[in-house]
Amino acid sequence: MKLDRNIYEQQAYNKRLTVFVMVGFVFFLAFIGFGFDYYFLGLYADDMPLPVGTIVAVVIGTAMAIGSLQSGAKSVLQSTGAVPADPANPSHLQLINVVEEMSIASGMPKPAVFVVPDPDPNAFATGKDPEHSYVAVTQGLLDSLNREELQSVIAHEMSHVRNYDIRLMTVVAAFVGSIVLLSDSARRGVRFGGLAGRGSKSRSGGALGGVFMVLWLISIILAPLIAQVMAMLVSRKREYLADASGAELTRNPLGLASALRKIEGASAPTESVKRGSAHLCIVDPMGRHLNSKEGVVAELFGTHPPIEKRILALEAMAYQYKTAKPSA
């Protein structure tokens, strides 16, 4: 990712990339479903005029996404042990005040504010839209950051809400789940002889049909890995976008850079956050070394971009250009 883009250029770039990846999810679901039609149900045979498998695959993915949007946020909060911020607690009161400030600055409704009783500094936002959103921070974050740094972190999380990242990542997680489910069903069908049955008419497509069959078989085998890679790509780019949008709200990119340095200095993982919710956090709660690296493997499988690279991008927004340190 270029470090010399301004805030608006970074936003536009990441939005274009995210749309591309989301379209890829839909096409991948449709491709798995089309394989069902072509090889199992006899698509294009006289008795199979409609691509039922393709339609069902897309519908399943959509239904899972809708279901996740309705109940996903509360499930995430419950899984982390988050509790509503208590105005009687001074650190909680400061958090509530900062959230109100950033709500005004962003022009959005104030999200519900929660605190996770975990000593490791971290934060996340969840929900389905700005009217139904939640911001949660760990007690460790409140204990570690000054007010300016806390404001920058909240601006980052409010940007996830404003940019509809909270909805996007919930939908992505649902698509990944549906792809894994459908690919598993396809593999079982192949294992039990599904390719030898009803679809013989539709499979007489010669060399082209054979190539398609090979590609489809490879796809259903690698589908969980491919889906996870697509999800991680969206997650990493969305963190860059939220950094840029948060800096736009506070007009202080160096505040978030300072906060990220302090968060990076914490050695313990955020034990309250489960693996399934890791992509929601401002930094990887699992503390995986992969997220501190650069290169193709890290870009494909890491949930978050390297903190050092994010700091460099934030400093570039403040016209403080530096050279990235080589990854270990």
Secondary structure, DSSP 8 states (H G I E B T S, - for coil): --SS--HHHHHHHHHHHHHHHHHHHHHHHHHHHHHIIIIIS-TTSTT--S-HHHHHHHHHHHHHHHHHHHHHHHHHHHHHT-EE--TTSHHHHHHHHHHHHHHHHHT----EEEEE--SS--EEEEEEETTEEEEEEEHHHHHH--HHHHHHHHHHHHHHHHTTHHHHHHHHHHHHHHHHHHHHHHHHHHHTTGGGSGGGTTT--HHHHHHHHHHHHHHHHHHHHHHHHHHHHHHHHHHHHHHHHHHHHHS-HHHHHHHHHHHHH--S--TTS-GGGGGGBSS-TT--GGGG--SHHHHHH-SS--HHHHHHHHHHHTT---------
